[in-house]
Amino acid sequence: MRRFGAALLALPPGLVIGLSWLRLEEPQRDGGRLLVLVLLAALPALATRLRDRLALLGVALLVGAAVAVRVSPLDARPWDERHDFFGPFAGRIWAGLLEFYDVRLPFDPFLHPEMHSLVLAAAFGFAAGVAVACGARRPLPAVLVLLVGAGWPSTLLPGEQPLGRGALILAAALLILAGLRPGARNTFGRAAVVGGALVVVGLVVSTQPAVAKGGFLAWEDWDLYTKPDAPVSLRYVWDANYDGFKFPQKQTTVLRVKAPGRSVYWRATTLNEFVDNRWVENHTRTSPALFAARTDVVSSDPMAPRRALDSERWWKASVEVEALADEHLVAPTVPVAYATDIGRVLYAEDGTALLDGGLERGKQYDVWAYSPSPRPARLARSPARYPPAARDYLEIGPGQAVRPFGVAGRDVDVARIFGIASGYYSSYRPLYDQARRIVGDTRSPYSAAIALETWFRRTGGFTYDQQPPRRFGAPPLVEFVTKSKRGYCQHYAGAMALMLRYLGIPARVAAGFTSGKFDEDNEMWTVTDHQAHAWVEVWFAGWGWLPFDPTPGRGSLSAPYTASSPLFDPSAAAALLAGAAARLLDQFDIKQDRSFGEKGLDGGFLTTDPRGGRPVAAPAPPHRGGSLGGLVALVLASVLLAVALAKAIRRRLRYLSRDPRRLASASRRELVDFLADQGVRIPSSAGPEELAATLRERLAVDALPFAAALAAARYGPPEAAADGAFRMRGELRSVQAQIRSRLGLARRFRGLVSLRSLGFAG
């Protein structure tokens, strides 16, 4: 039963550790696997002998590896090249560790499965450490492992309710301290004394991110890659691909953009033609500009509204290339003018800019953008009136365009296109039918756009997946919409843009990056390759091209008209719309995902500028935490200080009396505790002379004067007792000084922090 008690004692601290690590994820998943790992970690506490504990620990490690990292120990066959356990296990743990240096917290476990495995493995490892210490009945090591295992993730992601988490950790520590002395008297009283001191430890550790801000070992800022980042290519984003992809393990900074704190997407290009089941980039109509001081590209864009021609509505961004291997000049949506001196640049009508020879590290250029943020009410009144050039953005295949939205007879014309038996377009009829069901009989192009965006992003049952299932037969986008409902940004943007064109609304796919991380002090955006993204641009009369983002959980936009914005008001938008679109907005989850581009930003990314009401970026999130070395040193020093403080308080409390007899007992107890911390046990029945004899034999210390004073104070008449008590304190200091002179520095320090005198040693 004692063994089962130790195992049960290890379970609550293990759960506290596991929950602390699981906080690093958003959304949190695999609570069942975590519980299994905590139960496995408690196995070593069942054994009484060391070798048995090690054997159970080995079994738990093997099974825990299979549960946490999903690698079977049955594959540990060094004689068989087709089966390997250690290689995949180490590879996934290492990959997860590298991602921790590049991915902001909290991270999405679906996007970063290796990080998720590392979190589970870390929770299991610390919980097993607590269990091993509990099985050996070592309370101090168990508490230390608990404080590091549960406190470490708190410094990585401080978050909310720090006092609640600190109280939970403290309760687990008190449980260990009290539970490992099942038969001792005053166990819980002693645990309360030490626990009070541990409150100080908890408070110190809880402020670790601030204390160690300049720590000499800021572990989360370590960069295991010492070489400058090699330029990365993002061709897999510009060229639509629906077969799956995976971001590189290492996150590479590709751009730094000095711009206002307005959250927009950085556009590299547009995919404006749908050919052979996929969206492609086609910028055949370009105009060269060699070393242009300034080139207005909107002047040649037949789709540009009058507002875009007003330079007072433009805003500027200065872009510096860090490590992007591409020929596209990345610009904020929607670019209207460039100022470059980096080489020969070709400009397309839609604002896409192509640099002859491609980008190089250190290249800099300026770009101006027109980024309107109309309210839903104004877009709801935007008529379905399109210029002749809009026909290019209504093509659903080479040379095959549909009639514009709202034109009489367009439904019959579209039905004719899809009705051709065994033709190319007939396989896309399900997308058109689904689009009609979603938007209903609305007469507003904005209603149709917001209905489709809401359906993909919120209410249609879709899941973001970088490796979606693929069954060949139907075209990829048809299969995505009607069957699998799993895909990444190219699926969502490609399907929504195509469905809008089927409805007669000009649309195209835009490719580039979500906004990245903003440094408010320097007004600088940092953009990485992991923020590569695709979204949809829809044209509206009077406003031009406006971005929408149908991909769930993958960034958001700043303008209040889009369902991906934290400023979007679905109830207000629903009042403007009708039919199916309004019903979709009624289902809209009001608790929106307020992260922008990166997870882990505190609160909503966008706030309101009190001076002008414009959406601006919230301050950059604080430093994620202190250093690993600083944390361990701080925890250790705080615990040792707490033990020494508890001893001093206990000792001083004994002397709160003027009775010589009580003072004699306090002095004897102080010496006995002092000796106990040095491993010298004194029986409770030993008298003054026996105490002196033991000191002479064990430590060669002359304690006869102390023994005489102790005897007089404890057993003598009242007059002699008072005199003996007065002399006894001085003799006690003399004896302790003799003992210290015979001890080395290491033994003196060990005695200072020993728990024997507090009743926690066996």
Secondary structure by P-SEA (a helix, b strand, c coil): caaaaaaaaaaaaaaaaaaaaacccccccaaaaaaaaaaaaacccccccaaaaaaaaaaaaaaaaaaacccccccccccccccccaaaaaaaaaaaaaaaacccccccccccaaaaaaaaaaaaaaaaaaaaaaaaccaaaaaaaaaaaaaaaaaaccccaaaaaaaaaaaaaaaaaaaaaccccaaaaaaaaaaaaaaaaaaaaaaccccccccccccccccccccccccccccccccccccccccccccccccccccccbbbbbbccccccccccbbbbbccbbbbbccccccccccccccccccccccccbbbbbbbbcccccccccccccccbbbbcccbbbbcccccccccccccccccbbbbbbbbbccaaaaaacccccccccccccccccccccccccccaaaaaaaaaaaccccccccaaaaaaaaaaaacccccaaaaaaaaaaaacccccccccccccccccccaaaaaacccccccaaaaaaaaaaaaaaacbbbbbbbbbccccccccccbbbbcccccbbbbbbbbccccbbbbbccccccccccccccccccccaaaaaaacccaaaaaaaacccccccccccccccccccccccccccbbbcccccccbbbaaaaaaaaaaaaaaaaaaaaaaaaaaaaccccaaaaaaaaaaaaaaaaaaacccccccccaaaaaaaaaaaccccaaaaaaaaaaaccccaaaaaaaaaaaaaaaaaaaaaaaaaccaaaaaaaaaccccccccc
